[in-house]
Amino acid sequence: MTTSLQLMGDVGYDEPLHYHDAQRGGFVSVLSKEHGKTRQASFKLVDLESNLSRWHGQPDVWLSQCEFFRPNRRRVNLWRMPLCYVDLDTYKLAHLENHTPEHLLQLLLVECIDQSLPPPSLVVSSGRGLQAKWLFESPAPRAALPRWERVQLQLCSALQRLGADFAAMDSARVLRLTGSTNSRSGKVVRLVHECRTPTLGGALLPSGIVGYDFDVFADTVLPRARADIVQERLARATASGDRDAATTAAAAVEKARRAAGLGGPSTAGCLRQLQGHKLAWDRLADLRRLKELRWPTHAYAGIPSGHRNMFLFLAACFLGDCCPMHEVLPELIALRDEFAPGWSHEELLSSTTSALSRARACAAGQTVEFDGMKVSPKYRWRNSTLLERLAITPDEERQMQTIISKAEATRRNTERQRSARRAQGMQPREQYLENAAQQRQAAQQLRADGLSNTQISQALGISLASAKRYTQKSTGA
């Protein structure tokens, strides 16, 4: 019933290889201290295993937990998240300061049960605290970053009593590497737990460690949405046959959906209503996709002159909506190396100053008056404006995720509904008409042979009403 516990006799040098797969492309970053200075180096995943031994016994070495498509661990270069993690600074809590890692591990596993959290796949003793890690069966893609960040926040909130560090939960975070030493305590960073008994939706990975499907894990960890609760209420009311209760529940569903920013079935143009940071992250992804579509041969040269200003200005607007203010400029500098390599810092600021200043004003709590209301000073973009500013063609629009017109949203919604009907076994209209014509011909032939409509319906497996309709003689005008 409980998670299997395995106290490792060795340090667990290969701990990073449980989630950083050498068969995948991408980079990870390593921070280390040499002669009092912190140095960072990035390695291809395929080269990580061969480099692990060089840090055995070295003081103060940290490894990035997520993976990046450039040798730079900024959020804009994020590729995938192979796990969730929480850094537990138990040494900061007086009642836990002098406990052994094994005792802290027992407290962590009990706390996970109390908080209804899946047990961590791996637990590492960092020399003064613990690192709890939940591995995924397949890495979560960067498009899922907003939801992944919500899961991270929920995990930290649930484990506050064990000293969860809210400053160490971002996707660019580095955690101490197993086999290295913590210079503050003099202790070796070591693996103290491997979960090998699946519970709460877990499954065994090829390594024998328990992993989780990201979506299932997120659904387990995150609080239930009010829209889900009232949707269940609607289902119960509908099943009971109480029309008044069903009407009330349906109104509650609509209200909860709109309060959650989900919109309703009548949302204009079938455009989804997204949370601000999620919408901004997706728009930034569309901006990069547009660059790849237009200039596929400029991978290292960036965007041609004459187009860079608009792309970087919009990128600054979107980053201001999906990043903490202190991270916006560093992330934008990393993005400059992709969009406009060779640009100086002054050139970057000349294109983005207004967006950055408005983001700073918003972070400081300032507002501006618009149409008689106090609103955020940040730029707010309509999709129609973005389509016009970027001169996105219909062919390019088909490949965008979020920057689309109402007409394109309607087309996609129609395609989704058509696919759903096919999945339910419903026939395409052309096939339905062809089958109906064949049934009509067969019914008329059987009628000519003297069969009654009841006999025809039984012979063809159709309703009596259909048999009557098929055999009814058409009258001319």
C-alpha positions as CSV (number, residue, x, y, z in Angstrom):
1,M,0.0,0.0,0.0
2,T,2.9,2.4,0.7
3,T,5.8,3.4,-1.5
4,S,8.7,1.0,-1.4
5,L,11.7,2.5,0.4
6,Q,15.2,1.9,-0.7
7,L,18.0,3.6,1.2
8,M,20.9,3.7,-1.2
9,G,24.2,2.2,-0.1
10,D,26.0,4.2,-2.7
11,V,25.8,7.9,-3.7
12,G,23.7,7.3,-6.8
13,Y,26.0,9.0,-9.3
14,D,23.7,8.1,-12.2
15,E,20.7,9.9,-10.6
16,P,20.5,12.5,-13.4
17,L,20.3,9.8,-16.1
18,H,16.9,8.7,-14.7
19,Y,15.4,11.8,-16.3
20,H,18.0,13.2,-18.7
21,D,17.9,10.7,-21.6
22,A,21.0,10.7,-23.8
23,Q,18.8,9.6,-26.7
24,R,17.0,13.0,-26.8
25,G,18.5,16.1,-28.3
26,G,19.1,19.3,-26.3
27,F,21.3,20.7,-23.6
28,V,21.7,20.8,-19.8
29,S,23.7,23.3,-17.8
30,V,26.2,22.6,-15.0
31,L,27.2,25.3,-12.5
32,S,30.4,24.8,-10.4
33,K,32.7,26.8,-8.2
34,E,36.3,27.1,-9.1
35,H,38.6,29.3,-7.1
36,G,35.7,31.1,-5.5
37,K,34.1,31.9,-8.9
38,T,30.9,30.3,-10.2
39,R,31.2,29.0,-13.7
40,Q,28.5,27.6,-16.0
41,A,28.9,25.2,-18.9
42,S,26.3,23.6,-21.1
43,F,26.5,20.0,-22.4
44,K,24.6,18.0,-25.0
45,L,22.5,15.3,-23.3
46,V,24.4,12.7,-25.2
47,D,27.6,13.9,-23.5
48,L,26.2,14.2,-20.0
49,E,27.0,10.6,-18.8
50,S,30.6,10.8,-19.9
51,N,31.1,14.0,-18.0
52,L,29.5,13.0,-14.7
53,S,32.6,11.5,-13.2
54,R,34.5,14.7,-13.5
55,W,32.3,16.2,-10.7
56,H,32.5,13.3,-8.3
57,G,33.7,14.7,-5.0
58,Q,33.9,18.2,-6.3
59,P,32.5,20.9,-4.0
60,D,29.3,22.8,-5.0
61,V,28.2,21.5,-8.4
62,W,24.6,22.1,-9.6
63,L,22.8,20.6,-12.6
64,S,19.8,22.0,-14.5
65,Q,16.7,19.8,-14.1
66,C,15.0,20.9,-17.4
67,E,16.3,20.6,-20.9
68,F,17.0,23.4,-23.5
69,F,17.4,23.6,-27.3
70,R,20.2,26.1,-27.0
71,P,23.3,25.9,-24.7
72,N,21.6,28.6,-22.5
73,R,19.2,27.8,-19.7
74,R,16.8,30.7,-20.1
75,R,13.1,30.2,-20.2
76,V,12.9,31.2,-23.9
77,N,15.3,28.4,-24.8
78,L,13.3,25.8,-22.8
79,W,12.6,22.6,-24.7
80,R,11.0,20.2,-22.3
81,M,10.4,19.4,-18.6
82,P,11.2,15.7,-17.7
83,L,10.2,16.1,-14.1
84,C,8.8,18.2,-11.3
85,Y,10.9,19.0,-8.2
86,V,10.9,20.7,-4.9
87,D,14.0,21.9,-3.0
88,L,13.3,21.4,0.8
89,D,15.5,23.7,2.9
90,T,14.8,21.7,6.1
91,Y,17.9,23.3,7.7
92,K,16.1,26.6,7.9
93,L,13.5,25.1,10.3
94,A,14.6,24.9,13.9
95,H,12.7,21.6,14.6
96,L,14.2,19.9,11.6
97,E,17.7,21.4,11.5
98,N,19.6,18.5,13.0
99,H,17.6,15.5,11.7
100,T,19.3,12.8,9.5
101,P,18.4,12.6,5.8
102,E,16.7,9.2,6.5
103,H,14.4,10.7,9.1
104,L,13.6,13.7,6.9
105,L,12.8,11.2,4.1
106,Q,10.2,9.5,6.4
107,L,8.7,12.9,7.2
108,L,8.5,13.7,3.5
109,L,6.7,10.5,2.6
110,V,4.2,10.9,5.4
111,E,3.6,14.5,4.4
112,C,2.9,13.4,0.8
113,I,0.3,11.0,2.1
114,D,-1.2,13.7,4.3
115,Q,-1.3,16.2,1.4
116,S,-2.6,13.5,-1.1
117,L,0.5,13.9,-3.3
118,P,1.9,11.1,-5.3
119,P,5.2,9.8,-3.7
120,P,8.3,11.3,-5.3
121,S,10.2,9.1,-7.7
122,L,13.6,10.1,-6.3
123,V,14.7,11.9,-3.2
124,V,18.2,13.3,-2.9
125,S,20.0,14.5,0.2
126,S,21.5,17.9,-0.7
127,G,23.9,18.0,2.3
128,R,21.6,20.2,4.3
129,G,18.1,19.4,3.0
130,L,16.2,17.2,0.5
131,Q,15.4,17.4,-3.2
132,A,12.0,15.6,-4.0
133,K,11.6,14.7,-7.7
134,W,8.6,13.3,-9.6
135,L,9.7,11.9,-13.0
136,F,7.5,11.8,-16.1
137,E,6.9,8.9,-18.4
138,S,7.5,11.4,-21.3
139,P,8.8,14.9,-20.8
140,A,6.3,17.7,-20.8
141,P,6.8,20.0,-23.8
142,R,7.6,23.7,-23.4
143,A,4.1,24.6,-24.5
144,A,2.9,23.1,-21.2
145,L,5.2,25.4,-19.2
146,P,2.3,27.5,-17.7
147,R,0.6,24.4,-16.4
148,W,3.9,22.9,-15.2
149,E,4.6,26.1,-13.3
150,R,1.1,25.8,-11.6
151,V,2.0,22.2,-10.5
152,Q,5.4,23.4,-9.2
153,L,3.7,26.1,-7.1
154,Q,1.1,23.6,-5.8
155,L,3.9,21.2,-4.8
156,C,5.8,23.9,-2.9
157,S,2.6,25.1,-1.2
158,A,1.8,21.5,-0.1
159,L,5.3,21.0,1.3
160,Q,5.7,24.3,3.1
161,R,6.0,22.6,6.5
162,L,9.2,20.9,5.3
163,G,10.8,24.1,4.1
164,A,9.9,24.1,0.4
165,D,11.9,26.8,-1.4
166,F,9.6,28.9,-3.5
167,A,12.6,30.6,-5.1
168,A,13.9,27.3,-6.5
169,M,10.9,26.0,-8.5
170,D,11.4,27.7,-12.0
171,S,12.3,25.8,-15.1
172,A,15.8,27.3,-15.3
173,R,16.6,26.0,-11.7
174,V,19.7,24.1,-11.0
175,L,19.9,21.6,-8.1
176,R,23.0,20.1,-6.4
177,L,24.4,17.1,-8.3
178,T,24.7,13.7,-6.7
179,G,28.3,12.8,-6.0
180,S,29.4,16.4,-5.4
181,T,29.8,17.8,-1.9
182,N,28.1,20.6,-0.1
183,S,30.9,22.9,1.1
184,R,28.6,24.4,3.8
185,S,28.0,21.1,5.5
186,G,30.9,19.1,4.1
187,K,28.5,16.3,3.3
188,V,28.2,14.4,0.0
189,V,25.1,14.9,-2.1
190,R,23.5,11.5,-2.4
191,L,20.4,9.6,-3.5
192,V,18.5,8.4,-0.4
193,H,15.2,7.0,-2.0
194,E,13.9,5.4,-5.1
195,C,10.2,4.7,-5.5
196,R,9.6,1.3,-7.1
197,T,6.0,0.7,-6.2
198,P,3.5,2.6,-8.4
199,T,0.6,4.4,-6.6
200,L,-1.7,7.3,-7.4
201,G,-1.4,6.9,-11.2
202,G,2.3,6.0,-11.3
203,A,3.9,3.5,-13.6
204,L,7.2,1.8,-13.7
205,L,9.7,3.3,-16.1
206,P,12.2,1.1,-18.0
207,S,14.7,1.9,-15.2
208,G,12.3,0.4,-12.6
209,I,11.7,3.8,-11.0
210,V,8.1,5.0,-10.8
211,G,7.2,7.8,-13.3
212,Y,4.0,9.7,-14.0
213,D,2.1,10.8,-17.0
214,F,2.3,14.6,-16.8
215,D,-1.4,15.3,-17.4
216,V,-2.5,12.7,-14.9
217,F,0.1,14.0,-12.4
218,A,-1.1,17.6,-12.9
219,D,-4.8,16.5,-12.5
220,T,-3.8,14.8,-9.2
221,V,-1.8,17.6,-7.7
222,L,-3.8,20.7,-8.8
223,P,-6.9,21.7,-6.9
224,R,-10.1,20.7,-8.7
225,A,-11.5,23.5,-10.9
226,R,-14.9,24.8,-9.8
227,A,-16.1,24.3,-13.4
228,D,-15.5,20.6,-13.0
229,I,-17.4,20.4,-9.8
230,V,-20.5,22.2,-11.1
231,Q,-20.3,20.1,-14.3
232,E,-20.7,17.0,-12.1
233,R,-23.7,18.7,-10.4
234,L,-25.3,19.3,-13.8
235,A,-24.8,15.6,-14.8
236,R,-26.5,14.5,-11.6
237,A,-29.4,16.9,-12.0
238,T,-29.9,15.9,-15.6
239,A,-29.9,12.2,-14.7
240,S,-32.4,12.8,-11.9
241,G,-34.9,14.3,-14.4
242,D,-35.3,17.4,-12.3
243,R,-35.6,20.2,-15.0
244,D,-35.4,23.1,-12.5
245,A,-32.3,21.7,-10.9
246,A,-30.7,21.0,-14.3
247,T,-31.4,24.5,-15.5
248,T,-29.9,26.0,-12.3
249,A,-26.8,23.7,-12.6
250,A,-26.4,24.6,-16.3
251,A,-26.3,28.3,-15.4
252,A,-23.7,27.5,-12.7
253,V,-21.6,25.7,-15.2
254,E,-21.7,28.7,-17.6
255,K,-20.8,31.1,-14.8
256,A,-17.9,28.9,-13.5
257,R,-16.5,28.5,-17.0
258,R,-16.5,32.2,-17.6
259,A,-15.0,32.9,-14.2
260,A,-12.2,30.5,-15.0
261,G,-11.7,32.3,-18.4
262,L,-12.8,29.3,-20.4
263,G,-15.6,31.1,-22.2
264,G,-18.8,29.3,-23.2
265,P,-20.1,27.5,-26.3
266,S,-21.2,30.8,-27.7
267,T,-17.8,32.4,-27.6
268,A,-17.4,34.6,-30.7
269,G,-15.6,33.0,-33.5
270,C,-14.9,29.9,-31.3
271,L,-11.8,31.6,-30.0
272,R,-10.6,30.1,-26.6
273,Q,-10.3,32.4,-23.6
274,L,-6.9,31.8,-22.1
275,Q,-5.2,33.0,-18.9
276,G,-2.9,36.0,-19.6
277,H,0.4,34.3,-19.0
278,K,-0.6,31.2,-21.0
279,L,-1.8,33.3,-23.9
280,A,1.4,35.4,-23.9
281,W,3.6,32.2,-23.8
282,D,1.7,30.7,-26.7
283,R,1.9,34.0,-28.7
284,L,5.6,34.0,-28.2
285,A,5.8,30.5,-29.5
286,D,3.8,31.6,-32.6
287,L,6.2,34.5,-33.1
288,R,9.1,32.0,-33.2
289,R,7.2,29.7,-35.5
290,L,6.6,32.6,-37.9
291,K,10.3,33.3,-37.9
292,E,11.0,29.7,-38.8
293,L,8.4,29.7,-41.6
294,R,9.6,32.9,-43.2
295,W,13.3,32.6,-42.9
296,P,14.2,28.9,-42.5
297,T,17.7,29.4,-43.9
298,H,18.5,32.2,-41.4
299,A,18.8,29.9,-38.4
300,Y,22.1,31.5,-37.3
301,A,21.7,34.9,-39.0
302,G,18.4,35.6,-37.2
303,I,15.7,37.8,-38.7
304,P,16.6,40.0,-41.6
305,S,17.1,43.7,-41.0
306,G,13.9,45.6,-41.3
307,H,11.8,43.0,-39.5
308,R,13.8,42.7,-36.2
309,N,12.3,45.7,-34.5
310,M,8.7,44.5,-34.7
311,F,9.5,40.9,-33.7
312,L,11.6,42.0,-30.6
313,F,9.1,44.6,-29.6
314,L,6.2,42.1,-29.6
315,A,8.5,39.5,-27.8
316,A,9.1,42.1,-25.1
317,C,5.3,42.6,-24.7
318,F,4.7,38.9,-24.4
319,L,7.6,38.2,-22.0
320,G,6.2,41.0,-19.8
321,D,3.0,39.0,-19.5
322,C,4.5,35.6,-18.8
323,C,7.7,36.3,-16.8
324,P,8.4,38.0,-13.4
325,M,9.6,41.5,-14.1
326,H,13.2,40.8,-12.9
327,E,13.5,38.0,-15.5
328,V,12.1,39.9,-18.5
329,L,15.2,41.6,-19.7
330,P,17.6,38.6,-19.2
331,E,15.1,36.5,-21.2
332,L,14.8,39.1,-23.9
333,I,18.6,39.3,-24.2
334,A,18.6,35.5,-24.7
335,L,15.9,35.9,-27.3
336,R,18.0,38.6,-29.0
337,D,20.7,36.1,-29.8
338,E,18.1,34.1,-31.7
339,F,16.2,37.0,-33.5
340,A,19.0,39.5,-33.9
341,P,22.4,38.1,-33.3
342,G,25.0,40.9,-33.4
343,W,22.7,43.6,-32.0
344,S,24.2,45.6,-29.2
345,H,22.4,46.1,-25.9
346,E,21.5,49.7,-27.0
347,E,19.9,48.5,-30.2
348,L,17.9,46.0,-28.3
349,L,16.6,48.6,-25.9
350,S,15.8,51.0,-28.7
351,S,13.2,48.5,-30.0
352,T,11.8,47.4,-26.6
353,T,12.1,50.3,-24.2
354,S,8.4,51.2,-24.3
355,A,7.3,47.6,-23.7
356,L,9.7,47.2,-20.8
357,S,8.8,50.5,-19.2
358,R,5.1,49.6,-19.3
359,A,5.8,46.2,-17.8
360,R,7.8,47.9,-15.0
361,A,5.0,50.3,-14.3
362,C,2.6,47.4,-14.1
363,A,4.9,45.5,-11.7
364,A,5.0,48.7,-9.5
365,G,1.2,48.7,-9.3
366,Q,0.7,51.7,-11.5
367,T,-2.5,52.0,-13.7
368,V,-3.6,54.2,-16.5
369,E,-7.1,55.5,-17.3
370,F,-8.8,54.2,-20.4
371,D,-12.4,54.8,-21.3
372,G,-13.2,55.9,-17.7
373,M,-11.5,52.8,-16.1
374,K,-8.2,52.1,-14.4
375,V,-6.4,49.5,-16.4
376,S,-2.9,48.0,-16.7
377,P,-0.4,50.1,-18.5
378,K,0.9,47.1,-20.5
379,Y,0.2,46.8,-24.2
380,R,-2.9,44.7,-25.0
381,W,-3.1,43.1,-28.4
382,R,-6.0,41.9,-30.4
383,N,-5.3,38.9,-32.7
384,S,-6.6,41.0,-35.7
385,T,-4.0,43.7,-34.9
386,L,-1.2,41.1,-34.6
387,L,-2.2,39.5,-37.9
388,E,-2.1,42.9,-39.6
389,R,1.2,44.1,-37.9
390,L,3.0,40.9,-38.8
391,A,1.3,40.6,-42.2
392,I,0.5,37.0,-41.6
393,T,-0.8,35.2,-44.7
394,P,-3.6,32.6,-44.6
395,D,-1.1,29.8,-45.2
396,E,1.0,31.0,-42.2
397,E,-2.1,31.5,-40.1
398,R,-3.0,27.8,-40.5
399,Q,0.3,27.0,-38.7
400,M,-0.2,29.4,-35.8
401,Q,-1.5,28.2,-32.5
402,T,-3.0,31.3,-31.0
403,I,-2.5,34.3,-33.4
404,I,-5.5,33.4,-35.6
405,S,-8.6,35.2,-36.9
406,K,-12.2,34.3,-35.9
407,A,-12.7,32.7,-39.3
408,E,-9.7,30.4,-38.8
409,A,-10.9,29.6,-35.2
410,T,-14.3,28.7,-36.7
411,R,-12.7,26.5,-39.3
412,R,-10.7,24.6,-36.6
413,N,-13.8,24.2,-34.4
414,T,-15.7,22.8,-37.4
415,E,-12.8,20.3,-38.0
416,R,-12.8,19.3,-34.4
417,Q,-16.5,18.7,-34.3
418,R,-16.3,16.7,-37.6
419,S,-13.5,14.6,-36.2
420,A,-15.5,14.0,-33.0
421,R,-18.5,12.8,-35.0
422,R,-16.2,10.4,-37.0
423,A,-14.8,9.1,-33.8
424,Q,-18.4,8.4,-32.6
425,G,-19.1,6.4,-35.8
426,M,-21.2,9.0,-37.6
427,Q,-21.0,8.8,-41.4
428,P,-19.9,11.7,-43.6
429,R,-22.8,13.4,-45.3
430,E,-21.8,12.1,-48.8
431,Q,-21.7,8.5,-47.5
432,Y,-25.0,9.0,-45.7
433,L,-26.8,10.2,-48.8
434,E,-25.3,7.3,-50.9
435,N,-26.5,4.8,-48.3
436,A,-30.0,6.4,-48.2
437,A,-30.3,6.2,-52.0
438,Q,-29.4,2.6,-51.9
439,Q,-31.9,1.9,-49.2
440,R,-34.6,3.8,-51.1
441,Q,-34.0,1.7,-54.2
442,A,-34.0,-1.5,-52.3
443,A,-37.2,-0.5,-50.4
444,Q,-39.0,0.4,-53.7
445,Q,-38.0,-3.0,-55.2
446,L,-39.3,-4.9,-52.2
447,R,-42.5,-2.9,-52.4
448,A,-42.9,-3.8,-56.0
449,D,-42.5,-7.5,-55.0
450,G,-45.5,-7.1,-52.7
451,L,-44.0,-6.7,-49.3
452,S,-45.6,-4.4,-46.7
453,N,-43.8,-1.4,-45.1
454,T,-43.5,-3.4,-41.9
455,Q,-41.9,-6.3,-43.7
456,I,-39.6,-3.9,-45.6
457,S,-38.4,-2.2,-42.4
458,Q,-37.6,-5.6,-40.9
459,A,-35.8,-6.8,-44.0
460,L,-33.6,-3.7,-44.4
461,G,-33.2,-3.0,-40.7
462,I,-34.7,0.5,-40.9
463,S,-37.5,2.2,-39.0
464,L,-41.1,1.9,-40.2
465,A,-41.2,5.6,-40.8
466,S,-38.1,5.4,-43.1
467,A,-39.7,2.4,-45.0
468,K,-42.9,4.5,-45.5
469,R,-40.8,7.5,-46.7
470,Y,-38.7,5.4,-49.1
471,T,-41.7,3.7,-50.7
472,Q,-43.9,6.8,-50.9
473,K,-44.6,7.7,-54.5
474,S,-43.3,11.2,-55.4
475,T,-45.9,13.5,-56.9
476,G,-45.1,15.9,-59.6
477,A,-45.9,19.6,-59.4
